[in-house]
Amino acid sequence: MLRWTVTFIILAIIAGIFGFGGIAAGAASIAKVLFFIFIVLFILSLISGRRKI
């Protein structure tokens, strides 16, 4: 998921350089949402941890 976030950030930067403001804003917002989902899942995995059976 973090790989998708980086991909959309790079897409937003490239689109911003070439002047495609709408595409850059869309890609940046998708990257932001994916990053926050990644952070939430990461924190949940840290809290739950590995449980020994």
TIKOLTOR-414913 format. One record per residue: x negated, y negated, z negated of N, C-alpha, C in turn. Coordinates in steps of 0.1 Angstrom, whole numbers. Last residue first. Layout:
<nodes>
[node [X; Y; Z]; [X; Y; Z]; [X; Y; Z]]
...
</nodes>
This chain:
<nodes>
[node [-7; 191; -200]; [4; 201; -203]; [-1; 212; -212]]
[node [-15; 157; -204]; [-19; 171; -204]; [-8; 180; -207]]
[node [-8; 130; -182]; [-4; 138; -194]; [-9; 152; -193]]
[node [-22; 101; -173]; [-21; 115; -170]; [-18; 122; -183]]
[node [-1; 71; -174]; [-13; 79; -176]; [-12; 93; -171]]
[node [18; 51; -179]; [22; 65; -180]; [10; 74; -181]]
[node [3; 28; -175]; [11; 30; -188]; [14; 45; -189]]
[node [-7; 30; -150]; [-16; 29; -161]; [-9; 32; -174]]
[node [16; 32; -135]; [7; 43; -135]; [-3; 43; -146]]
[node [25; 6; -139]; [33; 17; -144]; [25; 30; -144]]
[node [5; -9; -126]; [7; -10; -141]; [15; 1; -146]]
[node [10; 0; -100]; [-3; 2; -106]; [-2; 1; -121]]
[node [35; -10; -95]; [33; 5; -95]; [20; 8; -101]]
[node [30; -37; -96]; [40; -31; -105]; [37; -16; -106]]
[node [11; -41; -75]; [8; -44; -89]; [17; -37; -99]]
[node [27; -33; -53]; [15; -26; -56]; [11; -28; -71]]
[node [46; -54; -54]; [50; -40; -55]; [39; -31; -59]]
[node [29; -75; -48]; [36; -74; -61]; [41; -60; -64]]
[node [21; -68; -22]; [11; -70; -33]; [18; -69; -46]]
[node [45; -70; -8]; [38; -57; -9]; [28; -57; -20]]
[node [50; -97; -10]; [59; -87; -16]; [52; -74; -18]]
[node [28; -108; 4]; [30; -111; -10]; [39; -101; -17]]
[node [32; -97; 29]; [20; -94; 22]; [22; -97; 7]]
[node [55; -111; 36]; [55; -96; 35]; [43; -91; 27]]
[node [46; -137; 36]; [56; -133; 27]; [57; -118; 25]]
[node [27; -135; 58]; [23; -139; 44]; [33; -135; 34]]
[node [44; -130; 79]; [34; -120; 75]; [29; -123; 61]]
[node [59; -154; 79]; [66; -141; 77]; [56; -131; 73]]
[node [39; -173; 84]; [47; -174; 72]; [54; -161; 69]]
[node [31; -165; 109]; [21; -165; 98]; [29; -165; 85]]
[node [54; -168; 125]; [48; -155; 123]; [39; -154; 111]]
[node [56; -196; 123]; [66; -187; 118]; [62; -173; 115]]
[node [32; -206; 134]; [35; -209; 120]; [46; -199; 115]]
[node [8; -200; 153]; [21; -194; 152]; [26; -195; 138]]
[node [-18; -210; 157]; [-7; -219; 157]; [7; -213; 156]]
[node [-40; -195; 154]; [-35; -197; 168]; [-23; -205; 168]]
[node [-42; -194; 126]; [-53; -200; 134]; [-48; -204; 148]]
[node [-19; -180; 119]; [-21; -194; 115]; [-31; -201; 123]]
[node [-26; -155; 129]; [-14; -162; 135]; [-15; -177; 131]]
[node [-47; -149; 112]; [-49; -150; 127]; [-38; -157; 133]]
[node [-34; -148; 87]; [-45; -158; 90]; [-47; -160; 105]]
[node [-15; -128; 91]; [-11; -142; 88]; [-22; -152; 91]]
[node [-32; -106; 95]; [-23; -110; 106]; [-18; -124; 103]]
[node [-44; -105; 70]; [-52; -108; 81]; [-44; -113; 93]]
[node [-21; -99; 55]; [-28; -111; 52]; [-37; -115; 64]]
[node [-14; -74; 65]; [-5; -85; 68]; [-12; -99; 65]]
[node [-37; -59; 57]; [-34; -60; 71]; [-25; -72; 74]]
[node [-34; -61; 29]; [-46; -67; 35]; [-43; -69; 50]]
[node [-11; -46; 26]; [-11; -60; 22]; [-23; -67; 29]]
[node [-19; -21; 35]; [-8; -28; 43]; [-9; -43; 39]]
[node [-37; -15; 15]; [-42; -16; 28]; [-32; -24; 37]]
[node [-20; -12; -7]; [-29; -23; -7]; [-35; -25; 7]]
[node [-8; 12; 0]; [0; 0; 0]; [-9; -13; 0]]
</nodes>
